[in-house]
Amino acid sequence: MKVLVTGAGGMLGRDVVTVARGMSHDVVALSHDDLDVTDPSRVERTILREKPGAVINCAAWTAVDEAESNEQEASQVNAEGAGFVADAAAKAGAKVVYVSTDYVFDGTKSSPYTESDETNPVNAYGRTKLGGERATALVTKQSFIVRTAWLFGPQHENFVETMLRLGEGGGPVVVVHDQIGCPTYTGHLATGLLRLIDSSAFGIHHMAAEGACSRYEWAMEIFRQSGVVTRVLASTTEMMDDRAKRPENTALASGREAPIRLPPWQRGVADYLARRAQPPAEEHPRKRGSISRRQPVLDLRPKPEDVEEAAGQEAVPSEQEAEPEHEDRDEPGAHG
Ligand SMILES: NC(=O)c1ccc[n+]([C@@H]2O[C@H](COP(=O)([O-])OP(=O)(O)OC[C@H]3O[C@@H](n4cnc5c(N)ncnc54)[C@H](OP(=O)(O)O)[C@@H]3O)[C@@H](O)[C@H]2O)c1
């Protein structure tokens, strides 16, 4: 199938392109420079010219905190731009995937959110993404709205890279323990998205790694698997200086009869670390981007009073626990 990818230079976009090419799809990879999704006439011209069978829209404003003071600009990309892409895809007779987020939920549910749960975003980013879901669904019935969460992937700064840098820098590393979600490896999600476009299961899908954890548990797993020994201090969201409010529990599950399941999040960490250790040629040199704009801004340098407060939750992986796992590391690739 001919697959057109917008936002192809982004963290997920890159992996969608890589996986699609690996599956022998005919891929049109369009980065922000190639196609600005906020320009409706260019979007339409490009998609009608390429005549793809499916469009995977990975273009987004992902700076969660910055969206608070720039909601209109974020909305132009995440909501209006999404509508332009979906509209052009419909005119071209193509299916369209809109990648959305767990942040459309308020995080107050005590069990994982399914597709039928009510949305109620608590920050500007979540509102703009919900706008994108609606704009997409409004213009075409041949759309997949895929909500995912806590992405980490190659060649972009992300939570795993931040943890490793801070851990290798001597720590201590301070991580919130009161945000629960599903850390999802982009390589796994990309595979899921490409399976989805082969189907006609249009509508909303929750597609995130199996299982859920706190950011603190995620950090501990990263250090355990990578063998980095550092002090990890549990903190609370309140102690962070984030501008945007973060929902507390946004674990995702699917209530669909035959959902596309992704591997467990721990497997995502393992596959990511393996790829990072053995980068394929095309992923050199590692791009040092700015810190992932989607993850909470963690000022991980503890204030003295915070460390004291969190001292009861300090954890140091033992040498034995810190042994990296070597099983199932068959995914090629690298990251930076
Ligand atoms: N990262 C996460 O944890 C996470 C979690 C849940 C859902 N998601 C969703 O997953 C999708 C992919 O996210 P990601 O993490 O891969 O984000 P990303 O790395 O920030 O990639 C987004 C890409 O979109 C491009 N872009 C921005 N404005 C654009 C425009 N007007 N026209 C065309 N391209 C534009 C960006 O280019 P520039 O950088 O050059 O502007 C960037 O390459 C997004 O829809 C996001 O909302 C992400």
The ligand as an ORCA input file, in Angstrom:
! r2SCAN-3c Opt
* xyz 0 1
  N       5.525     11.710     22.892
  C       4.571     11.182     23.653
  O       4.811     10.804     24.800
  C       3.167     11.028     23.112
  C       2.193     10.427     23.921
  C       0.905     10.269     23.406
  C       0.591     10.697     22.148
  N       1.551     11.302     21.393
  C       1.182     11.733     20.051
  O       1.954     10.958     19.146
  C       2.212     11.713     17.971
  C       3.690     11.721     17.665
  O       4.363     12.330     18.745
  P       5.945     12.385     18.851
  O       6.290     12.056     20.236
  O       6.549     11.652     17.726
  O       6.149     13.945     18.690
  P       7.367     14.743     18.018
  O       8.632     13.986     18.140
  O       7.288     16.117     18.603
  O       6.948     14.778     16.494
  C       5.980     15.630     15.994
  C       6.442     16.064     14.628
  O       5.449     16.938     14.091
  C       6.121     17.986     13.423
  N       5.266     19.161     13.309
  C       5.005     20.136     14.205
  N       4.207     21.057     13.667
  C       3.943     20.668     12.394
  C       3.199     21.206     11.328
  N       2.539     22.371     11.454
  N       3.155     20.538     10.160
  C       3.820     19.373      9.994
  N       4.583     18.819     10.955
  C       4.621     19.453     12.157
  C       7.334     18.266     14.286
  O       8.306     18.932     13.520
  P       9.225     20.061     14.212
  O       9.832     19.437     15.426
  O      10.197     20.387     13.128
  O       8.289     21.188     14.529
  C       7.749     16.855     14.661
  O       8.649     16.319     13.717
  C       1.608     13.092     18.228
  O       0.340     13.152     17.670
  C       1.512     13.164     19.723
  O       0.493     14.041     20.139
  C       2.828     11.470     21.832
*
